[in-house]
Amino acid sequence: MSNSLPRVALVVLAVGLALHNLVMSGLWDAGLRGAGLDVVAAWKEVLLAVALASVLWRTKPLPLSRGADRLALAYTTVVVLYAILPQDWLGGEATGRGILLALRHDLVPVAAYAFGRCIVLAAREGPRLAVTLVATAAGVAAFGVSDAYLIPLQWWRDSGVPGWYREQLGLDYRGLSGLPENWVYNTGDETNPIRRLTSTFLSPLASAYMLVVVLLLLAMRPRSRWTMLASALVYAGLLFTHTRAAYLALAFGLVVLAAARRRWWPVLAAAVSLAVSVAFVQLYSEIGPSTSYTRSELAYLREYASRNPGTSADPLSARESSASSHLRNLRDGLETVLRHPQGYGLGNAGTAAKRTGVELRAGESTYTELGVETGIAGLALFVAWLLAVLRGIWSRSAWLTAAFAAVLVVGLQTDVLGVPWLAYVVFALAGVAQATTVALES
């Protein structure tokens, strides 16, 4: 196989995964559905498998020279063990399909990391990859802001997006006519809901986290007119996602960047970013792109509000409905892990459980989902692996250290492994940085 295949694969994953959901929903709307669309949607797994096989064929042995490598192998062993253990031994109820979905979810980051560990970027390839990442993020931001203001929400209701989520992925969203409820920021005023940037990811969260990663890269790029314009555009896109966890993750990443580079200016940038984020959130109901609910959506939201009293519409309050939901899910997941430390087996948490209709033992948090599936032992190995990766890249790539740390923090309230762009691209780059200095900042 060509020596260029792994590098081409990395670029294709970085760009293609940003477009994946938009393209797949378009294909669903065009009539390609069921098993046929599943085959097309598996392009990312196939590409990663082929690229990984290509680099392993040339390097022969698995890369196991570092502690992070050995921890990745140990974590993989535990995940596979929990996939084959009988569910009734563990108290789980997962279906065979659910186990396969969870196996893919839990091990894709390991495969991406192993793929990256076998890649050595040439001096000229790092800056080219950086340009690709920045251009992709700029495109995501530009499309997202334009969409929020120019494309009516009704167009998306009538598109293939609801069908892609409901029929193809098995994710039945009820609060917004089949669209994910988080497409809209509920201001508490039924006549003034506000659109959030979802862009080509069809998700404000996935869009936000990808933009955070690239903003941290831009923070380390040499100052020029183009980098400043790209930074402004990507940051504007991040603000319009109205994702507070991403705002905090960016600030945290900048503080890590300051520690890694031993400079103070990123701390000042973090403070300024937080101040801008707070002001933007407070003004969003006035300046954001307004939309409207349908009658059926209003009926569902009123019923939901009656079942969840005591929440606040203040976006800066811990009692705000979204924030309180995240906190509750994290607390409940931790309690489940502590009550059942041996784990329930794969397929009993997260989207795998939701898509297969079994009891959802934990959701949202990456760590509680893995703890529920693989027990405390699997969770401990996973966390140890992440920390070992972080330590391995600390002195090699400041921006990637900051980005990886930001992703780990976001994982407390979000299933970051369920965001393919993060699971494939960020973990692959973390693998690259274990062996070489990733010169993307220059």
C-alpha angles and dihedrals in degrees: 000000000000118000088226094061097088093050093046089048091054091053092046091051092049093052101029097051090054088058099035102100094042092051094044092051089050091052090049089052090049090057104264103129145146119017093355092058091043088058092050092045090055091068090107095054091045093049092048092048093049093045092047091049089050095054094042090051090059098039093038103195122064112258102257102146095107131063090239090057093053092045089051089054092048091049090048090052091053093048092051090047091054089048093058100037111102111261093226090060090059101035094249129134103201121146123229089256091050091053091051092048091050092046090056092044094050099042105038091084090053092050091047091049092049089049091052093046089063096050123091113192118216118231093259095045097065096063090044091054090047091055089050092052093047094046091049092050092047089052092049091050096045094047092044097052092044091049094050092055104030109032114067117233088235089065089059092046088057094043129089093267097093090047093047091054099038105034102027103033099027093233107138110198112187107174099071107032093277096319117114109272092231090069085087131050108222106219093187089253110105091207096051115048112157128222119237124211109265099157122171092332088064086221132089091210098051090044092049096050093048090050091051091055092051094044089058088051091050090051088065098042120103111268114259138142091264097048091048091050091046091048092051092049095046092045091050088052090051092051092051092055085070088212108151093187088059092050089054092044091054091051091047091048091052091052090051088048089054091052094046094049096033092231130130102212095082089058089055089047089052091052092048091047092052091049092050091047093052092049092047093050091050092050097040096096088058102041103027123102106273123219137166141240127238120236093257091049091051091050091052093046093049091051091048091049091051090054093048107044124172099046122131132228091213105112091208095052124099086221092061108124097247095043093046090049092053092048092047093049092049092049093046092048093051091049090051092051091050093047093048105028094166091065131234098251132255119316098035098100142047125002093336090065093040094050094049098043100242126134111290105231095180137356145184101016114089091212100049091046092054091043091053092048103039103019128234091307093059092043092050092051092048093051091044089052093050092049091047090052090049091051092047095055097038096098096030106056121013096189094047090048089054093045094048091048090050091052091050091053092047087053089072091074104015135053095242091175086062090061100083095201090060096039094051108028104033094043092046091052090048087056091049091052093054090072106026140024106263100223096197094126096068 
